[in-house]
Amino acid sequence: MFALNLRAPLHLIKALKHMMAKSINPNIINIGSIAGVTGNGSNVGYSSLKAGIIAMSRTLARELCPIRVNCISPGLIDTTFVKFPDGTREGIISNTPIQRIGTPEDVADAVFGIINMKYVTGQNLLVDGGKSLT
């Protein structure tokens, strides 16, 4: 898990930084998780690694300027990998301020949005329907 979630992105970014510095509007967008912000009671390893990618993004934003480095941290996103035990989906929706579960398109919109924010770097954008507010 460590190699996939932290070491690989760091090595890839370091390998590409010189090429990216020459491009127009250079951006790096890492994918974290709400678990890296709020914790996840059932998986301390995953939460810790996602907190690490958020911290890594902020640190790299300082080190690599003018390359912009940001992080997107999704909450629960409805994909084929997410399984809802009977009756839990409705409870999750009712406990989410936006009153729905996120979609892959919601995450894609956040990525494209932050690419276009040319004066934003070192930030972690939560895409969680307001769940982190509860």
N, C-alpha and C positions, 0 to 999 in steps of 0.2 A: 504494500500500500504506500509506503514511503517513497519508493522509487517512482511509482506512477504519479502520485499526487504532488510531490515536491521536487524531487531530484530531476526528473525528466523535463518539466517545464523550465526549471532554472538553467539546465544545460542547453536546451533549445534556444532560450532567450539569449544567453551569453554567446552562443554560436552565430546567431543572426543579427546581433546588435549593430555590427559595422555596416552590414548591408542595409538594415532598416534606417540607419541614421542618414543615408543618402536619399531616402524616398520622400515623397511629398506626404505630409500629414501622417507620420509614422505612429502606429498604435499597437499596443499589446493589450489584449483583454484576456485575463485569466478568469476561469470559472471556479468560484468558491461554492459556498452553501450557507444557508441560514444556520445550519448546525455549527458553522465556524464562528457565528456571532452569539447565538443563544445557547449553544451546547445541545447535545442529543443524549438523553438519559440512557439510551441503550447501546451506544457505540462511541466510547471515548476516543478510540483511535481515529475514526473518521472525522469527528468534530475537531480534534487536535490538528489533523492534517489540513482541514479546510481553513482553520484559523491561521495556519502557517502560510497558506497560499494568499490569504488576505494581507498578512504582514509582509510577505515577500513582495507583493504588488506595490505596497506603499513604499517599501525600501528601494525597490528598483525604479520607482518613479523619481526618486531623488538622484539615484546613481546614473540614470540613462538619459536625463533631459538633454535634448528636446524630444526624445521619444516619449510619448505619453503611455503610461502604464496604469491600467485600472482593473478592477475586478467586478464581476457580476456574481451575486450570491442569490440563487433561486431558493424559494421555499419549496413546498410540495408541488411538483409538476406532474400532470397526468400523462404518463407514458406507458408503454407496454410493460415496463419493468415494475411499475407500481401496482401492487395488489391491495385491494381494500377488503378486509374481512367484512362479513355481512353486517350492515347497519352502521359501519364506521364512516363511510363516505359522507352521509348526511350530517353527522356530528362535526366532522372536520369543516364542512362548508358553513355550518351555522356558527362555528367559532372563528371564522375568517372574516374580517371586516368587509372585504369586497364581495363576500357571499358566493365564492366559487373557488374551484381549484385551478391553479395555473396551467397554462398550455405551453408546449414548445415554442409556439409563435410569440408568446409573451416574453420568453427569454430572448428570442431572436430580435424582437422589437427593441429590447434593452441594449443588446449588442450594437445594433445599427444606430440607436439613439446616442450612445456614448461615443461612437466613432465620430459622429457629427458635432460633438461638443468639443470644439478645438481648444478651449481654455480650461479643460478639466483633466487633471492627472492625480494619481495617488488615491483615488476614491474607491469605495466599495458600495456598489449600488444593490440594494436589497430588492428583489423581485419576488415578493411574498404575499401580495394581496393585503398587506397590513398585518399579517400574522404576528410579526415581531412586536407589534404594539400591544398585543393582548397578554 
